[in-house]
Amino acid sequence: MSATGTRRTGHPITLADGTLTRTREAAPADLGPVQALHRRCSAGSRAMRYHAGTPGLSAAGWRLLCDPQRGTTLVTTTAHRTDRVIAMTNVMRTDRWGVGEFAVLIEDAWQRKGLGTALAAHAAEVARRIGLHTLTAAVDAANVPMLQVLENLHAPPGRATGPVIDVEIPLWRGR
């Protein structure tokens, strides 16, 4: 799907409770809704995502995440509230050829509904589409749900570096 098509229609995800969501490529104009997402997330959720007490994104940080040369950022809304971002997913290029970094922030109220698993699978497809063969993720060792999500993507056990586990997910096309 083209970037324009992705922005217009989005990738549908139906959650375990039947709620329909849409995930699309982020645009610079999404900064306000993404900042609101950060405000609705608990400090613990933000710490699991950023490994620090990051309260939100700056305009400069958002511009970097929206730069297609750096990778792809996705935003997720419900099908009925497209103005309220409930998740942000990043597939960013690294300095290693064919390797990207995966990260996701999901609003607390939308966690444990299957959204993380679906977003990780979609991120893997996006990564393949932009030519990546591997995704990496730096996951807080206490973030057992995300470690399980990555295990569902067939990630081998990660390497612990202090309180963070570095995971590499091969993106074989045969899956």
TAURKA-V626038 format. One record per pair of residues at least 4 apart in sequence whose C-alpha atoms are under 8 Angstrom apart, sorted by the first residue. I is the first residue (numbers start at 1). J is the second residue. D is the distance in Angstrom with one decimal. If there is no record, write none. Layout:
I,J,D
I,J,D
This chain:
1,5,6.0
1,6,6.2
2,6,6.1
3,7,6.2
3,25,7.0
4,8,6.2
5,9,6.0
5,10,7.3
6,10,4.7
6,11,7.0
6,24,5.4
6,25,6.2
7,24,5.1
7,25,5.4
7,26,7.4
8,24,7.7
9,22,7.9
9,24,7.4
10,22,5.3
10,23,5.1
10,24,4.4
10,25,7.7
11,22,5.3
11,23,4.9
11,24,6.1
12,20,6.8
12,21,5.6
12,22,4.6
12,23,6.4
13,20,5.9
13,21,5.1
13,22,6.2
13,23,7.5
13,115,7.7
13,118,7.0
14,18,5.7
14,19,5.6
14,20,4.5
14,21,6.1
15,19,5.2
15,20,6.4
15,21,7.6
15,113,5.9
15,114,5.7
15,115,6.3
16,113,5.5
16,114,6.0
17,113,7.0
19,78,7.4
20,78,6.0
20,79,5.6
21,76,6.7
21,77,5.6
21,78,4.1
21,79,4.9
22,76,5.5
22,77,5.5
22,78,6.0
22,79,5.8
23,74,6.3
23,75,5.5
23,76,4.2
23,77,6.6
24,74,5.4
24,75,5.6
24,76,6.5
25,72,7.0
25,73,5.9
25,74,4.4
25,75,6.3
26,30,6.4
26,66,6.4
26,72,7.8
26,73,5.5
26,74,5.0
26,75,5.5
27,31,7.9
27,66,6.2
28,62,7.2
28,63,6.5
28,66,6.4
30,34,6.1
31,35,6.0
31,59,7.1
31,62,6.6
32,36,6.2
33,37,6.2
33,83,7.0
33,84,6.0
33,85,5.7
34,38,6.4
34,57,8.0
34,85,6.1
34,88,7.4
35,39,6.4
35,56,5.9
35,57,6.4
36,40,6.3
36,85,7.9
37,41,6.3
37,84,7.8
37,85,6.1
37,86,6.2
37,87,7.3
37,107,6.4
38,46,7.3
38,55,6.7
38,56,5.3
38,57,7.9
38,107,7.7
39,55,7.2
39,56,7.2
40,107,6.5
40,108,7.6
41,45,6.0
41,46,6.5
41,106,7.6
41,107,5.2
41,108,5.6
42,46,6.4
42,108,6.8
43,47,6.0
43,53,6.8
43,55,7.5
44,48,6.2
45,49,6.4
45,105,7.4
45,106,7.8
45,107,7.9
45,108,7.1
46,50,6.0
46,51,7.6
46,52,7.5
46,53,6.8
46,54,6.5
46,55,7.2
46,105,7.2
47,51,4.7
47,52,4.9
47,53,5.5
47,54,6.9
48,52,7.8
48,139,7.2
48,140,5.8
48,143,6.8
49,103,6.9
49,104,6.7
49,105,6.0
49,139,7.7
50,54,6.6
51,140,7.0
57,61,5.9
57,62,6.2
58,62,6.2
59,63,6.2
60,64,6.5
61,65,6.4
62,66,6.2
63,67,6.2
64,70,7.1
65,70,7.1
65,71,7.3
65,72,7.2
65,73,6.0
65,90,7.5
65,92,7.7
66,70,7.9
66,71,7.7
66,72,6.8
66,73,6.1
67,71,6.7
67,72,7.5
68,72,5.9
70,92,5.7
70,93,5.4
71,90,7.6
71,91,5.7
71,92,4.1
71,93,5.2
71,100,7.9
72,90,6.0
72,91,5.2
72,92,6.0
72,126,7.9
73,88,7.1
73,89,5.7
73,90,4.5
73,91,6.2
73,92,7.6
74,88,5.7
74,89,5.0
74,90,6.3
75,85,6.3
75,86,7.6
75,87,5.8
75,88,4.6
75,89,6.4
76,85,5.6
76,86,5.7
76,87,5.0
76,88,6.3
77,81,6.3
77,82,5.2
77,83,7.2
77,84,5.9
77,85,4.8
77,86,5.4
77,87,7.2
78,82,6.1
78,84,7.6
78,85,7.9
78,86,7.5
86,106,6.1
86,107,5.3
86,110,7.0
87,104,7.2
87,105,5.5
87,106,4.3
87,107,6.0
88,104,5.7
88,105,5.3
88,106,6.6
89,102,7.4
89,103,5.8
89,104,4.3
89,105,6.5
89,119,7.2
89,123,7.4
90,101,7.4
90,102,5.6
90,103,5.2
90,104,6.2
90,123,7.7
91,100,6.1
91,101,5.5
91,102,4.8
91,103,6.9
91,123,6.5
91,126,7.7
91,127,6.6
91,135,8.0
92,100,5.2
92,101,5.1
92,102,6.7
93,98,7.8
93,99,6.4
93,100,4.3
93,101,6.3
94,99,6.0
94,100,5.3
94,101,6.6
95,99,7.8
96,100,7.9
97,132,7.9
98,131,6.5
98,132,4.2
98,133,5.3
98,134,6.4
99,132,5.5
99,133,6.2
99,134,4.8
99,135,5.6
99,136,7.2
100,127,7.3
100,132,6.5
100,134,6.3
100,135,4.8
100,136,6.1
101,135,5.3
101,136,4.7
101,137,5.8
102,123,7.4
102,135,6.1
102,136,5.9
102,137,5.2
103,137,6.4
103,138,7.9
104,116,7.7
106,110,6.5
106,111,6.3
106,116,7.4
107,111,6.6
110,115,7.4
111,115,6.9
111,116,7.3
112,116,7.7
114,118,6.3
115,119,6.0
116,120,6.0
116,146,7.5
116,149,6.9
117,121,6.3
117,149,5.3
117,150,8.0
117,152,7.7
118,122,6.2
119,123,5.9
120,124,6.2
120,149,7.2
120,150,7.4
120,153,7.7
121,125,6.5
121,153,6.9
122,126,6.2
123,127,6.0
124,128,6.2
124,135,7.5
124,171,6.8
125,129,6.2
126,130,6.3
127,131,6.4
127,132,5.2
127,133,7.5
127,135,7.5
128,132,5.1
128,133,6.4
128,171,6.9
128,173,8.0
132,171,7.6
133,170,6.2
133,171,5.1
133,172,7.0
134,168,6.7
134,169,5.5
134,170,4.6
134,171,5.3
135,168,5.8
135,169,5.0
135,170,6.6
135,171,7.2
136,166,7.1
136,167,5.5
136,168,4.4
136,169,6.0
137,166,5.9
137,167,5.2
137,168,6.6
138,164,6.2
138,165,5.7
138,166,4.6
138,167,6.4
139,143,6.7
139,146,7.3
139,147,7.1
139,164,5.4
139,165,5.1
139,166,6.4
139,167,7.5
140,163,6.0
140,164,4.5
140,165,6.1
141,160,7.8
141,163,5.5
141,164,5.2
141,165,5.7
142,163,7.9
143,147,6.4
144,148,6.2
145,149,6.3
146,150,6.2
147,151,6.2
148,152,6.3
149,153,6.8
150,154,6.7
150,155,5.7
150,169,7.6
151,155,5.0
151,156,7.1
151,157,7.9
153,169,7.1
154,169,6.9
154,170,7.8
155,167,6.9
155,168,6.3
155,169,4.6
155,170,6.9
156,167,7.3
156,168,7.1
156,169,7.1
157,167,6.8
158,165,5.6
158,166,5.2
158,167,4.3
158,168,6.9
159,165,5.4
159,166,5.1
159,167,6.6
160,164,5.8
160,165,4.3
160,166,6.2
161,165,6.0
161,166,7.2
